[in-house]
């Protein structure tokens, strides 16, 4: 027997949980002949609004959260000369949609405890050109939305929540997606808390925003393909009212979403159990563990991100390498935008402008957390870190 044969199997950083229900629904869709945006996408949108529990919500399915953010900002009229404030500690999609529209991004630092956008930094960054704020619920922990919404109200700003990590996350007992923002956008990418492979959902109470987003989602057409191709009277006529995009979700993807949504609360409970196992197993090590949700609220636990303590002699890169050598996948969330060449050079950004994000980046890495992990998988990760840092 070789040495490699003695090694435990590689534990990936993330894996989706796809059951027989999802597979059967996809097969049913394929057999139906309607594989692009159609009846199952419409049903997914209705059931998503029902999941959030707010009859006043419009849910608009799109092919990515990036598309949803772009549609939301476009519908709000963001354009050249405008500024949108967001966090440096995020994936580039949050910021790049602002540039799609010719507006400028203003990046600000994070709260060092939560790694969520710092409301004080938001307020300090407001100028006469500021039109909107885009908070990101980092890792599945809600940003300080009461403070952000208050700032927006006082300064007349729009709020679009990047909730790619945050289903189901609550703030003051309310689900993200039902707060007082203008729009909220969720992600259903392969590693998120529920998945359609690729996909997302734009949620809003604003009827005009919803109507514009639905139009722009499919080439700026006055009627979408589902309406035109299922009508019982001649319905070939349509009008292009704006130069729109190709951002619609397919029924194949929606078929996955219908059943993933039914499992979303169970998925969150299992992720919370894994987080609790990590909390207990990593206690006492020179690590800063991720902040939990306040009492009475829910953390979606999309990510479990740890930070090495200042006194630790092991570097972040050494810790990541040790985990990979032990057959454990991990990642870094995120390389902050101020470190990325495009954003750094366009806006003249330096690490000292973002001390909390910069320090976190130098010390942090994300451990595997997904519903298919067993308790033994979690203990395996813990054991490697205890050997490395204990």
N, C-alpha and C positions, 0 to 999 in steps of 0.2 A: 504494500500500500504506500502511495506517495504521501509526502508531507501535505500537499494541497488537498488530498482526500480527507485528511484529518480536520481541515478547517471547517467551521460552520458556514452555512451558505451566506452569501452577501445580503446584508440587511439594507434595502434601499432607503433613500431619504423620504420618499413618498410613493404611495400606491393607491389608486382608487379602489373603492369597493363596489363592484358591479355584480348584481345578483341576477337570478333567473327572470325576475320580473322585468328588469330593464331589457334583457335580451329578447324576451317574448314581445315586448312592446315595439322594439326596433324591427323585429321580424314582421309583426303586424303592419307596421308602417310601410315596409318594403313591399309587402304583398298588396297593399292598398293602392299603389300606383301614385300616391301623393307623397313625395319625398322632400320637396322644398317647403317653404313657408306655407302652412295650411292649417287644417283643423286642429292638429295636435299642438302646434305652436300657440294658437289662440287659447286652447284649453290650458296649456302650461301657464300662460299669462294670467288667466282667471284664477287658477289655483295658487299662483304665487301671491297675488293680492289677498286671497283668502287666508293663506298661511300667515301673512303679516297682520291680518285681522282688522283691516281698515277699509271700509266700504268706499271711501273717497279716493282710493289710490288707483292710478293707472300704471300697469306694469307692461313694459315694452321689451320684448325679447330681441336680443341682438347677438351678433356673432362673436363678440368679445366685450369685456369691460372697457377696453380702450375705445371701442366704437361707441359705447354708451356714454362715456365721459365726453367724447367729441360731440355727440348729438346734443347732450345737455347744454354744453357751453354754447354751441351754435344756436340753439333755440333761445337761449338767454341773450343773444345779441352780442356776445363777446367778439371783438374784432381788433383791427390795427389801432394802435394808440392806447389800448386798454392794458391793465395789469391784473394778473391773477396770482394770489398768494397761495403757496403750498409749502410742504415740508421738503427739506433736502433728503430726508431719510426715507426714501421710497424708491420704487422701480420707475424707470424713465417714462413709462406710459402716462403716469399721473401728470407729468409736466409737458410731455410732447404734444398732447392734444391742444394745449394753449397755443403752441407755435403753429399748429395746423391752421389756426384761425388768424394768424398774423399778429396776435397779441404777445405781450411779454410776460414771462414767468418771474416772480419774485420769490426766492427760496428763503426760508427761515429755519431756525434751529428747533430742536425738540426738547421736551421735558426729559431730564436725565433719568427719572424713575420709570417712565412708561414708554419712552421713545416715540410718543405721539407729539404732534405739532404743539408748540408752546403758545397758548393764547396771548400771552404778553408780547411775544415776538411778532405775532400776527398784527396786533394793534400798533406796535411801533413801526411796522413796515408799510402802513397805509399811507397812500399819497392821493392827490386829486385824480390820478389815473386809475386807481384801484376800483375794480368792478366786481370781483368775486373772490371767495376763499374756498379752497379745496382741502379740507382735512382728510387724513388717511387714518383709518382705524388699524393701527399697526399690530400685526400678528393675531388680530381678532379681539383686541382690547379696545373699547370705545375711547375715542378722543374726548376731551372735555367739551362736549357739545353745548351745555348750558352757557359756558363762557363764550364760545365761538358764536353761537346764535345771538347772544346779547351784543357782542361787538358788531356783528353784521347788521343788526337792527339799528344800532346807534349811528352807524356810518353809511347806511343805505346800500349794503353790499348783498350780492347773491351768494348762496352757499350750495355747493355741490359736494356731496360726501363720496369719497372713494372708499366704498365698502367691500372691496375685493376680498378682504380677509374676514368679513364680519357677519356671516350668517351661521347661526342666529346669535347676535350680540345684543345686549340690552343696555339702555342708559336710563337710570331712574325708573326701571321697570318697563320701559317702552322699547320695543324692538327697533334697532337701526333700520331705517326705511320708513318709519312712521313719525319721525321727529319733525321739527319745524323748518327743515331745509327746503330749498327749491327742488332738488333732485338728489337721489341716491342711486349709486351704480354698484351692482354686485358682479362678481366673477364666478364663472363655472368652468374655469380652466382645469386641466387634468389633476392638479395637485391641491385644488381648493377643497373647502369643507363639504361641498357637493359638486358634482361635475356633469357637464354635457359634452366632455371632450374639449371643445372650444365653445365659448358662449358667455353671455352675460345678460343682465336685466337692468333696465333703467326704470326707476320708480319715481313717480311724482304725483302730487295732488293738483298741479297746475294744468288745467285742461288745454290751454293754448300751447304750453310746452309739449304736452303729450301729442297733440295733433301735429305740431311741427316735426317732432322727432319721428313719428310714424311715417310722415311724408318723406323726410330726408333719409330715413333708413333704407328706402328702396328707390333710388334714382330721382327723388323729387317728384314722383308720380302722384297724381291726384287720387288714384285708386291703387290698392296693392294687388298683387297677382292673384291672391286667394279670392278676393271679391270678383275680379274680372273673369276668372276661369271656372267659377262655380255658379255663376248667375244662371237663372233659367230663361232669361231673355237675352237677346243680343247685347253684349256688354264689352265690345272690343275697344270702345273709345276711352281714351285717357288723355290727361294733359300733364305736361311737365311744368311745374310751377316754380322750380328752383333746381340748380345743379346739385343734385343729391349724391348719395353714396350707396355702396352695396354692402349693407350692414345687417341684413336680415338673418335670423336663425332658421335652420332647416327643421322640418318635422322629424327627421332622423335624430337630430340632437335633442329636440324637445321631448322625444320618446324616452330618452335617458333621464331628462330632467323631471318628468312627471313622477317617476318612482324614487329618484334621489331626493326629491323634495319631501316625499312621505317619510323618508328615513332621516331627514336632517336633524331632528331633535335627538334621535338615538345616536347618530354620528357625533353630535356635540357632547352627549353624555359620555361616550367612550373616550373622546379626546380629553375631556376633563378628568376622567379616571387616569389616563396616561400621564397627564400633567401632575396629578397628585402623587403618582408613583415616583415621578422624577423629583418633585419637591422633597419627598421623604428620603429617597435614595441619595440625593446630591447634597443634603443638609450637612453642614460642617466643612464642606470643601471650599477652597478659596475661589468661589464663583458667586457672581451676582445673578440670582434667578429671576425670571420674568415676573413682572407685577401681575397680580391677580385682579379680577374685577372687584369693585367695591361690594360690600355686603348687600345681598339682595339682587345683584345684577349678574349677568352671564357673560363669560368670556368665550368666544368661539374656538379658541385654541387652534387657529390655523398654523401658527408657529410656536415652537418652544425654543426661545433664544436665550442663551446664557452668555455672561460676560466674565472673563477672567479678572480676578481681583488685582489691584495694582501691585501687590507684593508677590504675585505668582511669577516664578522664574520661567515657566513654560510660556512660549508665545502662542498667539492665536493660531498661526500657521502650523506650529508644531502639534498643537492639540488636534487640528483638523487632520493632519497627516497621520497621527497616531490612531484616530478613529478609522480612517480609510484602511490603514494597515491591518486593523482588526476586523475588516470586512463590514464596516458600518458607514453608510452614506450620511453626509451632513452637508450643510451649505452655509452661506454668509448672507444675511439680510440686514442691510444692503450695503453695496458699495455706494456711498451717498452721491447724490447728483453733483455736488460741488467737487467731487473727485473725477467726474467724467469729462473727457476732453471737450465735448461740445458745450456743455453748460458752463464749465470752468472758463473756457476761452470767450464765450459770448458775453458773459456777465462779469468777467474779471474776479472770479470767486477764489477765496483762499481758505484753507482749513481753519485758520483762526477766526474766521467769520462764523463758524459753526462748532464751537468747542465741544458741546455735548454730543452731537452726532459724530464728530470726528473721533472723540475718545471712545465712544461706544463701538464704532466701526473697527478700531484697532484691536479691540478685545473680544468681540462677539463672534459667535457661531451658532447655528441652529441645529438642533438634534431632531432625529426622526420622530414624527408624531402623526399617526394615521390609524384609522379604525381597524385595519387588518393586523396591526401589531398585537402580539401577545404580551402578557405580563413578563414572560421569560425574555422576550425581545427587549423590553424596557430594562430589565435587570442586567442584560448583557451590555447595553450602552452604559449603564451606571457603573458596572464593574470595570470597564475600560477607563472611565474617567477617575474612578477611585484609585486605580493602579497608577495612573498618570499624575494625579494631583494630591493624593492622600498622604 
